[in-house]
Amino acid sequence: MTDRLTIHGLRVHGKHGVFEHERRDGQEFVIDATLELDTRWAAASDELTDAVDYGVLAQRLADVVGGEPVALIERLAQMLADVCLTDPRVAAAVVTVHKPQAPIPLPFGDVSVTIRRERA
């Protein structure tokens, strides 16, 4: 059985990108993270210590996005998936990095990369 815990729409200012102005000025990134895990222990105990603390997870993800710049959102997505998988209860993570202000000279709604990583 695989349950899911999802953080959807986490908005964080970061300075990622290929272009100098992206790294200088930064922009908003939007993160979706879905953890695949068994939540039965947490459901049975009703104790936060038996659950993945999504508040702590959100802060850790935000720290990565707001931290050291990378060129590609593919790399950023991998770094965020690595954070999600640090908790041994998490079997897999699906992470989407949205870059709604990507430097595209045409009207568009969003640019995103989605990856799924499993515990090795």
HELIX and SHEET records of a PDB file:
HELIX    1   1 GLU A   20  ASP A   25  1                                   6    
HELIX    2   2 ARG A   40  SER A   45  1                                   6    
HELIX    3   3 LEU A   48  ASP A   50  5                                   3    
HELIX    4   4 TYR A   54  VAL A   65  1                                  12    
HELIX    5   5 ILE A   73  CYS A   84  1                                  12    
SHEET    1   A 4 ASP A   3  GLY A  14  0                                        
SHEET    2   A 4 GLN A  27  LEU A  37 -1                                        
SHEET    3   A 4 VAL A  90  HIS A  98 -1                                        
SHEET    4   A 4 SER A 112  GLU A 118 -1                                        
END                                                                             
